[in-house]
Amino acid sequence: MRLAGKVAIVTGGGSGIGRGIVLALAREGADVAIPDIQVLNAEKVSDEVKALGRKTFAMKTDVTSAADVKGMVDRTKEVLGKIDILVNNAGMAAPPGMPFTNNTEEDWDRTFAVNTKSVFLTCKAVAPYFIERKAGRIINIASIAGPLSAPTMPPYSVAKQGVITFTRVIAKELAPHGITVNAICPGVLWTAFWEKLAAHIASTNPAFAGMTPRQVFEKRVADIVPMKCEQTPEDIGHAAAFLASDEARYITGQSINVDGGCVTW
């Protein structure tokens, strides 16, 4: 119970990686607010948190809206009493590129709004409170698509690299106040986005012709993941729980690849 008595916000915690993070934090003793644009999903995860004996609530939140973000932060303090941990997990993938000219201006604008601007907005809303308390943990979910400069998803790759850079920038600024800021870069996970990307790869790359999306995914895992096995949202949750704990008090400004060895520099 490394997080007993702590209160966390996990944006986009209603499914996928977000759900894995929410449950990992709750199992370590944290109460968790779950803001998500898909509020019904968030409510289901909230029920799982309650079953673990933790306090929680779900709230429909558009993380690209400063007003929504402020309202979410204020409600978390009101309902759960305080905030100790912010996990910026909410995100989205752009339609596949390669060539990059396949992506539209709208693809870039929306991808940056959800993946990068949202991190700025939530950090801006929480940082003054953390500074006043002289404590806090911020964990931003990026992606190995950032450091790998993935040609199959240009807007997403650039947006997630932006998350990594922003993490480093504010880590330096907030360190004197006892606040740590780190990023986690997940690797290859079977998600709705990966299913769409795999279908695109199968239809455009002769080496994958005739494969189902799941077969494409499994081949990519075998080809690029040194550990030769896929990861789960729980893997990301365990890393987030560690970074949120006192054990990680001297780790800040880092991007940690939780990817089975895909990125080794």
N, C-alpha and C positions, 0 to 999 in steps of 0.2 A: 504494500500500500504506500508507494513512494509519493503519491500525490494526495494523501488524505488531507482534507480541509481546504483543498485548492478548488478554484472555479475556473473553468475553461470555456472559451468560445471556439467552436469549430465550424467555419463557414462551409456551406455545401456538404454538411455532415449527414445528409439523408440517404446517401447511396455510395457504392464503390469505395474508393480510398477514404473518403470522408467518414463513412460508417465504420471502417476499420479503425480509424483514429479515435472516433468517439468512444467506441467500446473499449479500446486499449486504455484510454485515459480513465474511463469509468471504473474499469477493473483495478486500476491503481489507486482508486479512492476519490477521484475528482468528480464534482458536480459539473454538468455540461449543458451549455446553451447551444442549440442547433438551429442557426439561421440558414434557410435554404429557399431558393426560388420555387422549388418543388416541395411545398409544405407538407403534403400528404406523406411523402417519403420520410421527411424529417420527423413527423409524428410517430411513424412506425418505429424508427430508431429510438425516439424518446421513450417509447414503451419498453424497449429492450434495456435502456439505461435504468429505468425505474425498477425493472426486475432484478437489477444488480444492487438495488438498495441506494441508488444515488438520486439526488435532486436533478431535475432537468426541465426544459421546456423547448418547444419547437416554435419557430416564428418565420413567417414568409418574409423574405428579405431579398431585395435586388442589390447586390453588392456593388453595382456600378452607379448607384444613387447615393450621394452624400447624405441626403435626408434619411433614407432607409437605414444606412449604416449607423448614423447618429442615434436614431430611434432604437435600433437593435442593441447598441452599447448601453444606452440609458436603461432599457428594459432589463438587460442582464444584471446590471447593478441593483435595480429595484427588486427583481425576483430572487436572485441568488446571492445578493448582498455585497458582492465585490467581483473583481476580475483579476486573476493571477496569470492566465495563459491565453494567448491568442494564436490560433492556428488558421492561417489563410489557405484553405484548401479549395474553395470554390474556383472552378475553372471550366473551360470548354476548349474543344479542338476545332480548328478551322477545317473546311473541306480540303482534301488532299491537293498538293501542288505537283510539281515535277511534270512539266515545266512550271516554274513559279508564276508564269503569266496566266496560268489557269485560275489563280486566285484573284478575286475582285477587290476593289477598294473597300467594299462593305465587309468582306472577309477579314481584312486587316483591322478595320475600325472595331468590329465586334470582338475579335480575338484579343486585341489589346485592352479593350474596356473590361472584359471579364477576367482576364488572366493577370494583367499588370496594373491597370488603373485601380482595380478593386483592392489590391494589396496596399497601394498608397492611401486609399480612402480609409480602410480599416485601421491601418497603422496611425494615420493622422488623428483618428477619433480616439484611439486608446493611449497613444504615447503620453499626452499630458497627464493622464491619470496615473500611468506607471511612473512617470517622473516624480509626481507628487508623493507617491508611495515609496520611491527609491527601490523598486523591485518590479520584476515582470519578465515573462518569457514570450517571445514572438517567434513563431515557427512558420515559415512560408513554404508551401509545396510548389516546387518548380518541376523540372523534368530533365532526364538525360538528353532530351531533344535539344536543350539549350547548348550544353558544351559540345554535343556531337554535330551541331549545325545540320540537322536532318533535312535533306532535300525533298523528302516526301511531304513535309508539312512546314513550309516557310514561315507563315505568320505565327504559328504556334511555337516553333523553335525560337524565333527571335523574341517573342513575348516572354517565354520562360527564361531565356537568358537575361532579359530585363529584370525579372524577379530576382535572379541571382545577384545581379549588380546592385539593385536597390537594397537587397539584404545587407550587402557589404557596406554600402553607404551609411545606412541608418544604424548599423551595428557600431560603427565608429562614433557616431554622434551620441548614441544612448548608453554606451559602455560606462561613462563616468557616473551614471545614475543607477548602476546596479542592474541594468536591463540587458539581457542577452537576446540576440537576433540571429537566427540561423535558417538555412534552407535545407530541405530534403528533396533529392532528385530521384523519383521513382524510375524504374526501368520499364520492362515490357510486361504489361498486365493485360489480361483478357477483359476488355471493356467494350461498351457499345461503340466507342470511337474506334478501337482497334478492329472491331468486326467490319466497320465501314471501310477503314483503311485497307484491310486485308482483301476485301472484295475489289477495291480499286486496283491493288497490286496484281491480283489474279487476272483482271481484265486488261491490264496495260503492260505487264511484264511477261514475255513468253516463257520464262523459267518457271512461272507459277501457273501457267495455263491449265485449266481444268480442275484446279484445286478449290476446295471449299474455303471460306474465310478461316475456319478453325484450323484447317490443314496448313494454310499459309502462315498463320500465327505460330503454330507448333514448329514449322520449318525455320521461321525467323528466330525463335527461341534457341533452337538447336544450332543455328548458324552464328548468332552474335552473342549469346549468353554463355560465358565460360563455365558456369555451374550447370548448364544444360537442363535447367528446370525452370518453370515459370514461378513468379512470385505472387503473393496475395496481398490484399489490402492490409491484412494483419501485420505483415512485415513492415509496412510504413507506419502503422500504429505503434509498434514496439519502438521504432526509432524516435517517433514524436514523444512518447512517454519518457524515454531517456532524456531527450533534450529539454523536456519540461521539468525534470527532476533536479534536486540539489546536486546530484552526481555530475551534472553537466554545467555547474555554476561558472566554470572558467572557459567554456567553449562559446565563442561568439564570432560572428562574421564568416561562418563556414557554410559551404554547400556540401552536404553529405550524400554521396551516391549510394542508394539502396537498390542495387541493380544486378546482383549476381556476378559482378566483375566486368560489365560492358565498358565502363569508363575507368581507365586505370592511370590517368595522369591528374 
